[in-house]
Amino acid sequence: MPDRPIIAQKAPYPVEVEAGKAYFWCVCGRSARQPFCDGSHKQTDLSPLKWEAAETKRVFFCGCKHSANAPLCDGSHKSLT
């Protein structure tokens, strides 16, 4: 059975990103550096998601790990119990 992500928090992480820079979003929810990967996924069959910023601005990375628009928040945390 594949591993399931842990809900890191039921809210997004606002982050100022830089155009052209790559970010590695934590998929597993175990990272101590949320919303980014710190290698904690190595205990699972999950892997971080690479995302590159198209422009410099504030974005909202998913904290619940259930977004259909990963790595960005789509409001899915509002329906979690």
Buried (B, 14 or more C-beta within 10 A) or exposed (E): EEEEBBEBBBEBBEBEBEEEEEBBBBBBBBBEEBBBBBEBBEEBEBEBBEBEBEEEEEBBBBBBBBBEEBBBBBEBBEEEE
